[in-house]
Amino acid sequence: MMKIYFSIIFIIALSTVCFAQKPTDTLKKDSAKHLTGVTVRGYLIEQPVLSVPASVSVLGPTQLKLQPDNSLVSALNTVPGVRAEERSPGSYRLSIRGSLLRSPFGVRDVKIYYDEIPLTDAGGNTYLNAIDMNSVQGIEVLKGPDGSLFGANSGGVVLISPVNRYNDSSFLSAGLNAGSYGLFHENASLQNHTDNNQLNISQAYQTYGGYRQNSYMQRKYVQASDKWTFSRNDQLKFLGFYSDLSYETPGGLTLSQYQTEPQLARLPTKTVPGAIQQKIGIYQKVLLGGLVNEIHITDRLRNVSSVFGSYVDFANPFITNYEQRYEGTYGLRSYFELSGKPDTIINWKVNLGLEWQQTNSDINNYGNHLGVRDTAQTLDKINTNQHFIFARYLADIDKRFHLEAALSLNFYDYKFRNVYPNNEPSFTDRSFSPQVMPRVAISYQFTNNFNWRASVSRGYSTPTTAEIRPTDNIINTSLQAEYGWNYETGFRLRNEDESMYLDASVFFYVLINAIILHINPDETETYNNVGGTHQPGFELYFTDWLIRQNNVDFIRGLQINESATIYRFTFTGSSNQLTGVPDQVFVSSVQVKFPSHLYVFAEYNYTSRIPLNDANTTFAGHYDLVQAKAGWEHKINRKTSLGIYAGIDNLLNEKYSLGDDLNAVGNRYYNASAPRNYYIGLNVTL
């Protein structure tokens, strides 16, 4: 508790000192660091982040560039309320405000969009690890249930920008880095901008040997975007990517194995082979694409529509079986926006739209004979349909009071058929009752620099295909959707020169019918609904340029950042902490700029202990993770620049796990992360 109190007091005191003492003559405006110039597009219109009546965080190209570019995990973990994990290279887990509870792997209970295209399919699966970090130019995180505009979810929404919308120049860029444990990563990007067209193509290749046995990963990635502006405000975009990702999974260790030989893969027993013998891993090919059209029908009426599709070829040789999935998704999303007359006291907008998705899955399980697919065990077909209609009214009154009222009507059903061994002749339908998801939010800007907000929203999350048909190969038709209400308030504060920014929020989320993972003795998974959870929390983000732009002194720029997450999440009727969710996370960083375009960036992550099972009898210890990066950026001429950098991860050589196996059989909870390791790289832009 002393760490919490000290951090809060430190932030408040420091911001007070900065208000009182910061000399204005050294704080010249710099658009690259213009915090309140950052806008949010997630709520259908572009608006300043200061006035948005929601808990939203924005990671722009500048913030992403400071982080290691070999994984999205480090960058996402700077956002309070977000926990990204990587149990082994390429094996992502992502949760917002405790949604990891139902995610043994991957991403569930969070809706993710790739521009205007859902990356999350109708069955609730999201292949976030398919995307190369260097092809991400911005991330918006909308925290808490937000189904009024984005459909069923109870965790939050993530919006990924594949193209930097603030950079409309033509360029060619390339990057290369290498590091410990066989890390190699290269990327290239070409953008060509003409009067009415912007073409962007990027490519990446990454390979990593991994610290542990059986943890090699490889990703091949190609991304394309083409935007055609066919009139003053109207445009048509093509977006798409192809990803070929493979990674080995070493498996969990017992505590004694983790402490003595953490680099080992899961060992064999008298009855069960180990990870190396079974060659366990993931082989995942993802193709996604779509068209997005924005047209202004009149000066006050516009429409944004997208059609999209994806195909996934997924294979997972595991200890006990060999799973193979083929998933095809297609859908559309469209909404209209009607605006009131400009330059009036009440500036209002109305949105009306829909989103529809269909995912057809062939999910097949075979025996795994030393990494080779063997005899068929169960072959199933599951077709999932998810669609919703949404409407929203928002009003800005006198440019101070902001009101939003939105709701969606959500439909969800799936049908299934066993092909083998039962050879069922027809599909069996399972439909869920339509659900209304409302959201009401207000904010008031007391001064130009202080904004208060409050919101009430309903969360509703249907079971995913992986939960309906888990690894025990039994279709679970009794699994219900989880739902609940979230109550939230907070404020944002900045100073006059816009170099300091503070965002704080408190919330209370009551979740009913929570979906919980259960591991069977044979290590297969099943899911059940339990009573629910109580989730009170506090989140804070603070940033300040103590020295914003100084061309005279040795230190040319100095920025500090602090992210704080404090939760007291428990199961309903119990004092047990939510499985996999730490009570406290603090992420602090500092960036220092020196003459000759030299810079140093350092980041410290404190994560409290984490319960590894529902009974809270076993915890992963807290850890202190430090990383540092130094670089030099040189502009050779007006069109050419060169950047060289080097970094250290896990500077303190901490023994920790960035993602444990929850409720694991045989107490094999632990996945050791790499000790101190290094990387070096360069970037060239023409």
VOGU-3710 file (C-alpha; in Angstrom, 3 decimals, decimal comma):
1> mmkiyfsiif> 0,000/0,000/0,000  2,871/2,404/0,708  3,979/2,054/-2,926  0,488/3,090/-4,072  0,250/6,100/-1,772  3,778/7,248/-2,579  3,183/7,054/-6,344  -0,056/9,034/-6,175  1,447/11,701/-3,883  4,522/11,910/-6,126
11> iialstvcfa> 2,438/12,472/-9,267  0,262/15,157/-7,674  3,236/16,960/-6,166  5,225/16,811/-9,373  2,372/18,161/-11,478  1,869/20,998/-8,983  5,547/21,901/-9,183  5,401/21,847/-12,967  2,400/24,204/-12,993  4,128/26,653/-10,668
21> qkptdtlkkd> 7,716/26,606/-11,841  7,981/25,560/-15,474  9,442/28,485/-17,445  7,426/29,260/-20,512  10,349/30,383/-22,622  11,708/26,835/-22,872  8,340/25,329/-23,771  7,942/26,112/-27,410  5,155/24,281/-29,145  6,143/21,110/-30,924
31> sakhltgvtv> 3,494/19,269/-32,899  5,203/15,951/-32,324  4,596/16,318/-28,608  1,290/18,209/-28,741  -0,618/15,933/-26,389  -4,050/17,477/-26,577  -3,740/17,637/-30,354  -4,219/13,857/-30,216  -7,682/12,903/-31,386  -9,878/9,849/-30,905
41> rgylieqpvl> -11,713/8,313/-33,864  -13,161/5,294/-32,099  -16,518/6,914/-31,395  -17,295/7,359/-35,116  -16,104/10,970/-35,271  -12,727/12,571/-34,752  -12,674/14,498/-31,473  -10,034/15,757/-29,012  -9,155/13,163/-26,384  -9,625/15,752/-23,619
51> svpasvsvlg> -13,398/15,951/-24,107  -14,239/12,298/-24,791  -16,638/11,058/-22,056  -14,985/7,648/-21,823  -11,813/5,981/-20,582  -9,773/5,938/-23,749  -6,021/5,772/-24,331  -4,150/6,578/-27,533  -0,776/5,189/-28,588  0,558/7,158/-31,531
61> ptqlklqpdn> 3,595/6,550/-33,762  5,873/8,508/-31,405  5,037/6,336/-28,366  5,207/3,119/-30,374  8,614/4,042/-31,779  10,150/4,210/-28,294  9,156/0,640/-27,472  10,924/-2,532/-28,657  9,503/-3,218/-32,112  9,548/-7,011/-31,904
71> slvsalntvp> 6,253/-7,380/-30,027  3,138/-5,346/-29,229  3,250/-6,456/-25,588  5,487/-3,755/-24,105  3,629/-0,884/-25,789  0,185/-2,165/-24,783  1,274/-2,596/-21,167  1,924/1,143/-20,855  -1,861/1,666/-20,962  -3,453/1,496/-17,485
81> gvraeerspg> -6,022/-1,287/-17,305  -4,454/-3,282/-20,147  -2,445/-6,441/-19,601  -0,689/-7,982/-22,587  1,205/-11,235/-22,141  3,524/-13,355/-24,256  4,019/-16,763/-22,664  6,477/-17,683/-25,396  7,482/-15,740/-28,521  4,361/-15,176/-30,645
91> syrlsirgsl> 1,910/-16,538/-28,055  -0,133/-13,438/-27,173  -2,792/-12,940/-24,546  -4,560/-9,601/-24,158  -7,036/-8,475/-21,530  -8,678/-5,217/-20,528  -9,844/-4,834/-16,934  -9,599/-8,487/-16,006  -10,992/-10,172/-19,102  -8,044/-12,630/-19,002
101> lrspfgvrdv> -10,209/-14,722/-16,664  -11,581/-16,680/-19,641  -8,486/-16,672/-21,882  -6,098/-19,613/-21,533  -4,572/-18,269/-24,743  -5,320/-15,614/-27,337  -7,790/-12,754/-27,042  -11,342/-13,097/-25,774  -13,948/-10,692/-24,436  -12,218/-7,793/-26,253
111> kiyydeiplt> -13,400/-6,531/-29,655  -10,551/-5,527/-31,978  -10,837/-3,589/-35,234  -8,290/-3,203/-38,028  -9,228/0,293/-39,231  -12,994/-0,068/-39,927  -12,778/-3,864/-40,315  -13,398/-6,222/-37,365  -10,328/-8,339/-36,643  -12,480/-10,243/-34,149
121> daggntylna> -14,606/-12,791/-35,983  -18,242/-13,708/-35,322  -17,093/-16,527/-33,044  -15,166/-14,135/-30,780  -11,636/-15,173/-31,818  -8,980/-12,543/-32,584  -5,621/-13,354/-34,164  -3,787/-10,301/-32,852  -0,435/-12,081/-33,021  -0,772/-12,249/-36,806
131> idmnsvqgie> 0,107/-8,545/-37,110  3,680/-7,265/-37,225  4,267/-4,342/-34,859  6,089/-2,218/-37,429  2,915/-2,206/-39,534  0,894/-0,651/-36,692  0,830/3,168/-36,802  -1,595/3,834/-33,963  -3,704/2,115/-31,316  -6,803/3,344/-29,486
141> vlkgpdgslf> -7,979/1,454/-26,408  -11,576/2,013/-25,282  -11,749/0,542/-21,784  -14,814/-1,034/-20,216  -17,894/-2,518/-21,898  -18,736/-0,570/-25,022  -21,228/-2,629/-26,952  -23,433/0,313/-27,872  -21,362/0,934/-31,013  -19,239/-2,209/-31,302
151> gansggvvli> -21,455/-5,151/-30,386  -21,082/-7,808/-27,730  -18,114/-7,349/-25,403  -17,646/-6,841/-21,700  -13,933/-6,016/-21,603  -13,336/-3,214/-24,086  -12,449/-2,315/-27,661  -9,083/-1,906/-29,414  -8,754/-0,004/-32,700  -5,613/-0,561/-34,778
161> spvnryndss> -4,502/1,956/-37,421  -2,379/0,284/-40,123  -1,506/3,639/-41,750  -0,415/6,915/-40,147  -3,253/9,246/-41,114  -1,117/12,300/-40,302  1,619/11,395/-42,796  0,524/11,907/-46,399  4,006/12,184/-47,916  5,667/9,708/-50,259
171> flsaglnags> 8,491/7,690/-48,740  10,415/4,448/-48,666  11,553/3,138/-45,298  13,354/0,034/-44,095  14,410/-1,310/-40,731  16,569/-4,109/-39,423  17,315/-5,332/-35,918  18,898/-8,344/-34,265  19,444/-9,475/-30,721  19,848/-12,181/-28,137
181> yglfhenasl> 18,506/-15,726/-28,579  18,574/-15,547/-32,348  16,356/-12,505/-32,800  16,195/-11,179/-36,356  13,567/-8,747/-37,626  13,401/-6,776/-40,851  10,672/-4,582/-42,279  10,126/-2,312/-45,272  7,371/0,123/-46,187  6,531/2,086/-49,316
191> qnhtdnnqln> 4,038/4,944/-49,482  3,191/6,768/-52,676  0,958/9,831/-52,444  -0,547/11,617/-55,439  -3,297/14,205/-55,723  -6,146/11,788/-55,056  -4,517/8,480/-54,143  -2,386/7,141/-51,305  -0,871/3,669/-51,627  0,913/2,038/-48,688
201> isqayqtygg> 2,575/-1,366/-48,814  4,572/-2,866/-45,953  6,374/-6,127/-45,436  8,072/-7,780/-42,465  9,941/-10,951/-41,585  10,765/-11,944/-38,020  12,422/-14,969/-36,487  13,393/-15,638/-32,874  15,019/-18,671/-31,303  13,583/-18,032/-27,849
211> yrqnsymqrk> 15,060/-18,425/-24,382  13,391/-21,743/-23,602  13,558/-25,017/-25,442  10,878/-25,495/-28,096  10,106/-21,756/-28,377  11,228/-20,870/-31,908  8,939/-18,451/-33,801  8,753/-17,104/-37,345  6,389/-14,572/-38,938  6,076/-13,512/-42,588
221> yvqasdkwtf> 3,818/-10,512/-43,061  2,563/-8,383/-45,972  0,112/-5,491/-45,625  -1,465/-3,185/-48,213  -3,661/-0,104/-48,085  -4,878/2,005/-50,992  -7,004/5,119/-50,429  -8,675/6,833/-53,367  -10,191/10,270/-52,735  -12,795/10,575/-55,454
231> srndqlkflg> -14,221/13,939/-54,344  -13,376/16,618/-51,790  -14,451/14,624/-48,696  -15,281/11,201/-50,118  -12,913/8,265/-50,240  -12,686/4,553/-50,935  -10,061/2,415/-49,172  -8,789/-1,093/-49,689  -7,169/-2,701/-46,642  -5,696/-6,124/-46,203
241> fysdlsyetp> -2,881/-8,282/-44,906  -1,502/-11,799/-45,133  0,296/-13,328/-42,173  2,101/-16,660/-41,939  3,019/-17,254/-38,295  4,477/-20,353/-36,683  5,741/-20,728/-33,160  6,651/-23,564/-30,846  5,138/-23,691/-27,371  7,381/-24,996/-24,599
251> ggltlsqyqt> 4,568/-25,636/-22,082  4,309/-24,948/-18,382  6,767/-25,908/-15,645  6,307/-26,781/-12,002  7,686/-24,365/-9,415  10,787/-26,475/-8,744  11,522/-26,784/-12,479  10,963/-23,048/-12,951  13,381/-22,226/-10,132  16,171/-24,613/-11,136
261> epqlarlptk> 16,007/-25,015/-14,939  13,604/-22,377/-16,312  14,830/-22,708/-19,902  13,515/-26,274/-20,221  10,382/-27,171/-22,151  7,695/-29,250/-20,497  9,222/-32,591/-19,520  7,736/-36,010/-20,276  6,275/-38,214/-17,542  5,797/-41,989/-17,333
271> tvpgaiqqki> 2,436/-41,710/-19,088  2,548/-38,445/-21,083  5,226/-37,321/-23,581  6,810/-33,896/-23,317  6,631/-30,767/-25,467  9,696/-31,600/-27,554  8,603/-35,172/-28,264  5,127/-34,060/-29,364  6,532/-31,035/-31,239  3,788/-28,841/-29,837
281> giyqkvllgg> 3,258/-25,470/-31,483  0,989/-23,219/-33,528  0,921/-22,931/-37,337  -1,357/-20,064/-38,315  -2,054/-18,469/-41,687  -4,420/-15,469/-41,791  -5,684/-13,600/-44,859  -7,897/-10,549/-44,215  -9,171/-7,839/-46,523  -11,960/-5,404/-47,156
291> lvneihitdr> -13,231/-2,200/-48,706  -14,174/0,899/-46,704  -16,173/3,676/-48,357  -16,933/7,088/-46,859  -19,309/9,368/-48,733  -20,876/12,705/-47,836  -24,385/12,602/-49,234  -24,987/16,218/-48,206  -23,075/18,702/-46,098  -24,802/17,263/-43,018
301> lrnvssvfgs> -25,269/13,588/-43,909  -22,541/11,030/-44,467  -22,219/7,265/-44,645  -19,305/4,949/-43,810  -19,589/1,362/-45,065  -17,230/-1,579/-45,158  -17,367/-5,100/-46,550  -14,761/-7,587/-45,440  -13,698/-11,185/-45,296  -10,991/-13,377/-43,790
311> yvdfanpfit> -9,704/-16,922/-43,965  -7,698/-18,725/-41,269  -5,760/-21,971/-41,571  -4,812/-23,010/-38,036  -3,005/-26,103/-36,730  -2,000/-26,929/-33,160  -0,170/-30,156/-32,375  -0,551/-30,458/-28,603  0,440/-32,933/-25,904  -2,815/-34,891/-26,096
321> nyeqryegty> -4,093/-34,288/-29,652  -3,631/-32,470/-32,943  -6,192/-29,723/-33,653  -6,796/-28,297/-37,106  -9,199/-25,442/-37,870  -10,359/-23,783/-41,066  -12,315/-20,577/-40,483  -13,950/-18,349/-43,067  -15,549/-15,024/-42,106  -17,422/-12,458/-44,154
331> glrsyfelsg> -19,488/-9,458/-43,157  -20,343/-5,808/-43,461  -20,537/-2,702/-41,292  -22,362/0,507/-42,216  -23,557/3,605/-40,410  -25,087/6,967/-41,271  -24,350/10,229/-39,491  -26,666/13,241/-39,529  -25,249/16,482/-38,117  -27,047/19,545/-36,850
341> kpdtiinwkv> -26,484/22,986/-38,246  -23,002/24,297/-37,443  -22,254/27,365/-35,311  -25,179/26,866/-32,932  -25,226/26,573/-29,151  -26,182/22,890/-29,402  -24,002/20,982/-31,834  -25,566/17,534/-32,258  -25,052/14,370/-34,283  -27,128/11,222/-34,742
351> nlglewqqtn> -25,721/7,862/-35,878  -27,614/4,805/-37,055  -25,911/1,658/-38,272  -25,452/-2,085/-38,275  -22,717/-4,706/-38,275  -23,160/-8,286/-39,502  -20,708/-11,182/-39,434  -20,801/-14,857/-40,323  -17,993/-17,268/-39,426  -18,010/-20,867/-40,671
361> sdinnygnhl> -15,549/-23,168/-38,921  -14,328/-26,697/-39,509  -12,780/-27,811/-36,203  -11,080/-31,186/-36,322  -9,117/-33,141/-33,725  -6,756/-36,000/-34,424  -4,221/-37,964/-32,502  -0,747/-36,418/-32,250  2,002/-38,915/-32,955  5,275/-37,107/-32,336
371> gvrdtaqtld> 4,060/-33,972/-34,100  2,372/-35,803/-36,991  -1,407/-35,790/-37,430  -2,799/-39,247/-36,658  -6,221/-40,905/-36,524  -9,329/-38,718/-36,478  -10,975/-38,248/-33,081  -13,727/-35,677/-33,653  -14,643/-33,587/-36,704  -17,169/-30,748/-36,214
381> kintnqhfif> -18,667/-27,896/-38,211  -19,765/-24,742/-36,353  -21,369/-21,789/-38,142  -21,694/-18,632/-36,052  -23,733/-15,540/-36,835  -23,436/-12,292/-34,901  -25,077/-9,016/-35,854  -26,323/-5,880/-34,167  -28,089/-2,612/-34,893  -26,840/0,504/-33,143
391> aryladidkr> -27,929/4,109/-32,681  -26,354/7,089/-30,950  -27,198/10,685/-30,149  -24,487/13,095/-29,050  -24,621/16,788/-28,311  -22,102/19,477/-27,408  -23,802/22,322/-25,585  -21,975/25,638/-25,603  -18,732/23,689/-26,279  -18,597/22,635/-22,622
401> fhleaalsln> -21,273/20,081/-21,829  -21,019/16,831/-23,794  -23,833/14,245/-23,802  -23,862/10,825/-25,447  -26,683/8,269/-25,403  -26,274/5,084/-27,419  -27,580/1,550/-27,555  -27,353/-1,566/-29,668  -29,642/-4,536/-30,184  -27,487/-7,683/-30,393
411> fydykfrnvy> -28,273/-11,015/-32,019  -26,154/-14,162/-31,702  -26,650/-17,760/-32,748  -24,631/-20,736/-33,824  -25,392/-24,098/-35,362  -23,265/-27,200/-35,219  -22,951/-30,619/-36,806  -20,721/-33,540/-35,936  -19,162/-35,002/-39,073  -17,227/-37,730/-37,288
421> pnnepsftdr> -17,838/-40,057/-35,516  -21,628/-39,451/-35,430  -22,062/-38,287/-39,049  -25,047/-36,129/-38,123  -27,163/-35,353/-41,217  -28,157/-31,773/-40,272  -27,144/-28,835/-38,127  -28,488/-28,216/-34,620  -29,363/-24,568/-33,910  -28,588/-22,684/-30,702
431> sfspqvmprv> -29,956/-19,134/-30,517  -29,523/-16,524/-27,810  -32,192/-14,001/-26,889  -31,624/-10,544/-28,419  -29,915/-8,227/-25,936  -29,961/-4,439/-25,603  -26,654/-2,808/-24,651  -27,087/0,860/-23,668  -24,468/3,450/-22,795  -25,013/6,932/-21,376
441> aisyqftnnf> -22,083/9,294/-20,871  -21,591/12,933/-20,008  -18,637/15,239/-19,633  -18,254/18,871/-18,625  -15,316/21,101/-19,411  -15,054/23,359/-16,360  -12,086/25,225/-17,842  -10,084/24,960/-21,032  -7,765/22,586/-19,180  -10,032/20,511/-16,931
451> nwrasvsrgy> -12,737/18,068/-18,024  -14,858/15,762/-15,848  -16,740/12,722/-17,180  -19,130/9,976/-16,048  -20,750/7,009/-17,778  -22,988/3,998/-17,263  -22,849/1,090/-19,710  -23,986/-2,510/-19,986  -21,593/-5,280/-20,878  -22,730/-8,426/-22,662
461> stpttaeirp> -20,376/-11,085/-23,988  -21,435/-14,274/-25,733  -19,327/-17,433/-25,449  -16,702/-17,799/-28,144  -16,425/-20,710/-30,549  -13,384/-21,922/-28,578  -15,520/-21,996/-25,418  -18,562/-23,589/-27,027  -16,371/-26,292/-28,542  -13,357/-26,496/-26,193
471> tdniintslq> -10,529/-29,006/-26,287  -12,609/-31,742/-24,658  -14,312/-31,901/-28,107  -17,828/-31,636/-26,638  -20,258/-28,954/-27,839  -21,343/-27,074/-24,698  -24,864/-25,886/-25,514  -25,574/-24,946/-21,872  -22,964/-22,154/-21,787  -24,648/-18,774/-21,350
481> aeygwnyetg> -23,516/-15,232/-22,144  -22,078/-13,099/-19,357  -23,403/-9,610/-18,671  -23,186/-6,755/-16,184  -23,210/-3,009/-15,554  -20,231/-0,684/-15,390  -20,338/2,633/-13,495  -17,472/5,031/-14,085  -16,264/8,550/-13,500  -13,020/10,389/-14,063
491> frlrnedesm> -11,296/13,573/-15,166  -8,601/14,870/-17,485  -6,287/17,755/-16,690  -3,670/19,621/-18,694  -1,634/22,781/-18,222  -1,680/25,944/-20,306  1,185/25,064/-22,628  -0,218/21,549/-23,138  2,982/19,813/-22,072  1,391/18,089/-19,065
501> yldasvffyv> -1,547/15,690/-19,206  -3,279/13,737/-16,425  -6,112/11,231/-16,875  -7,688/9,446/-13,888  -10,752/7,227/-13,574  -12,526/5,023/-11,051  -15,088/2,386/-11,954  -17,185/-0,412/-10,502  -18,168/-3,295/-12,736  -20,511/-6,072/-11,592
511> linaiilhin> -20,374/-9,078/-13,918  -23,019/-11,821/-13,773  -22,812/-15,310/-15,234  -19,049/-14,983/-15,668  -17,493/-17,613/-17,946  -14,731/-19,517/-16,148  -12,135/-21,944/-17,510  -11,859/-25,429/-15,984  -8,982/-27,820/-16,744  -9,878/-31,514/-16,700
521> pdetetynnv> -7,501/-34,175/-15,325  -6,632/-35,189/-18,911  -5,652/-31,526/-19,537  -8,584/-30,789/-21,834  -10,602/-27,629/-21,207  -14,222/-26,950/-20,373  -16,023/-23,694/-19,539  -18,771/-22,984/-17,050  -20,831/-20,027/-15,867  -20,256/-19,009/-12,242
531> ggthqpgfel> -22,042/-16,456/-10,098  -20,020/-13,478/-11,232  -17,381/-10,956/-10,230  -17,102/-7,605/-8,442  -14,578/-5,325/-10,119  -13,786/-1,953/-8,518  -10,740/-0,233/-9,958  -8,651/2,912/-10,257  -6,576/3,868/-13,311  -4,262/6,814/-13,840
541> yftdwlirqn> -2,045/8,054/-16,631  0,284/11,031/-16,259  2,803/12,532/-18,689  4,845/15,734/-18,545  7,535/17,330/-20,666  9,640/18,852/-17,897  11,872/20,218/-20,638  9,892/20,422/-23,836  12,250/21,892/-26,425  15,601/23,341/-25,506
551> nvdfirglqi> 18,273/24,011/-28,126  20,832/25,467/-25,724  21,428/23,204/-22,723  22,900/19,708/-22,636  19,463/18,184/-21,997  17,338/19,189/-24,984  14,160/17,417/-23,864  12,923/15,552/-20,784  9,637/13,664/-20,556  8,247/11,476/-17,759
561> nesatiyrft> 5,283/9,089/-17,894  3,427/7,210/-15,186  0,717/4,585/-15,581  -1,013/3,190/-12,479  -3,554/0,370/-12,249  -5,064/-0,560/-8,876  -7,747/-3,237/-8,750  -9,699/-5,141/-6,119  -11,328/-7,706/-8,389  -12,973/-10,641/-6,582
571> ftgssnqltg> -15,382/-13,451/-7,304  -18,920/-12,710/-6,089  -19,482/-13,914/-2,535  -15,766/-14,559/-2,013  -12,610/-12,697/-1,120  -10,667/-14,625/-3,769  -8,875/-12,450/-6,279  -9,640/-12,933/-9,989  -7,364/-15,545/-11,519  -4,555/-14,124/-13,627
581> vpdqvfvssv> -5,237/-10,494/-12,660  -2,655/-8,535/-10,603  -3,957/-6,079/-8,018  -1,356/-3,432/-8,820  0,625/-2,460/-11,908  2,827/0,636/-12,156  4,664/1,533/-15,353  7,029/4,513/-15,217  9,236/5,829/-17,986  11,574/8,689/-18,794
591> qvkfpshlyv> 12,805/9,989/-22,150  15,842/12,263/-22,347  17,010/14,060/-25,504  20,593/15,236/-25,946  22,497/17,260/-28,561  23,242/15,714/-31,966  19,841/13,951/-31,951  20,834/11,448/-29,279  18,163/10,091/-26,945  17,750/7,660/-24,050
601> faeynytsri> 14,512/5,978/-23,003  14,040/3,844/-19,877  10,933/2,134/-18,540  10,158/0,401/-15,239  7,247/-2,022/-14,782  6,166/-3,181/-11,325  3,544/-5,932/-11,353  2,201/-7,352/-8,104  1,753/-11,049/-7,461  -0,804/-12,895/-9,597
611> plndanttfa> -3,155/-15,714/-8,500  -2,624/-18,770/-10,666  -5,746/-20,716/-9,698  -9,316/-19,887/-8,759  -8,779/-21,039/-5,167  -5,918/-18,517/-4,732  -3,668/-21,180/-3,222  -0,793/-20,456/-5,621  0,565/-17,092/-6,748  3,237/-15,958/-9,168
621> ghydlvqaka> 5,541/-13,546/-7,380  5,657/-9,851/-8,130  8,321/-8,642/-10,511  10,274/-5,472/-11,311  11,014/-5,245/-15,019  13,359/-2,576/-16,428  14,130/-1,931/-20,076  16,253/0,775/-21,689  16,891/2,032/-25,184  19,369/4,560/-26,601
631> gwehkinrkt> 19,571/5,868/-30,117  20,794/8,428/-32,590  18,693/9,995/-35,327  20,340/11,912/-38,140  18,712/13,759/-41,015  21,108/13,341/-43,921  19,179/15,719/-46,140  15,652/17,012/-46,546  14,334/13,627/-47,702  16,667/11,104/-46,097
641> slgiyagidn> 17,090/10,151/-42,429  18,998/7,472/-40,564  18,350/6,070/-37,100  20,536/3,710/-35,059  19,504/2,281/-31,691  20,363/-0,350/-29,087  18,372/-1,666/-26,175  18,380/-3,872/-23,092  15,379/-5,828/-21,879  15,077/-7,127/-18,305
651> llnekyslgd> 17,999/-4,997/-17,184  17,765/-6,262/-13,572  17,916/-9,893/-14,745  14,633/-10,594/-12,997  13,239/-14,125/-12,933  9,628/-13,693/-13,982  6,904/-15,043/-16,230  5,088/-12,814/-18,708  2,084/-15,123/-18,835  1,383/-18,198/-16,722
661> dlnavgnryy> -0,827/-21,215/-17,374  -3,887/-20,723/-15,165  -5,491/-23,581/-13,200  -2,873/-25,886/-14,686  -2,937/-29,662/-14,151  0,024/-30,948/-12,165  0,818/-27,411/-10,941  2,602/-26,668/-14,232  1,816/-22,959/-14,071  5,095/-21,287/-14,994
671> nasaprnyyi> 6,452/-20,037/-18,338  9,834/-18,436/-17,762  10,611/-15,247/-19,668  14,082/-14,423/-20,930  16,720/-13,048/-18,535  18,712/-9,948/-19,457  18,903/-9,685/-23,233  19,986/-7,172/-25,858  19,083/-5,887/-29,303  20,458/-3,418/-31,849
681> glnvtl> 18,955/-2,009/-35,012  18,728/0,709/-37,630  16,036/2,488/-39,653  16,400/4,329/-42,959  13,781/6,587/-44,542  14,011/7,968/-48,073
//
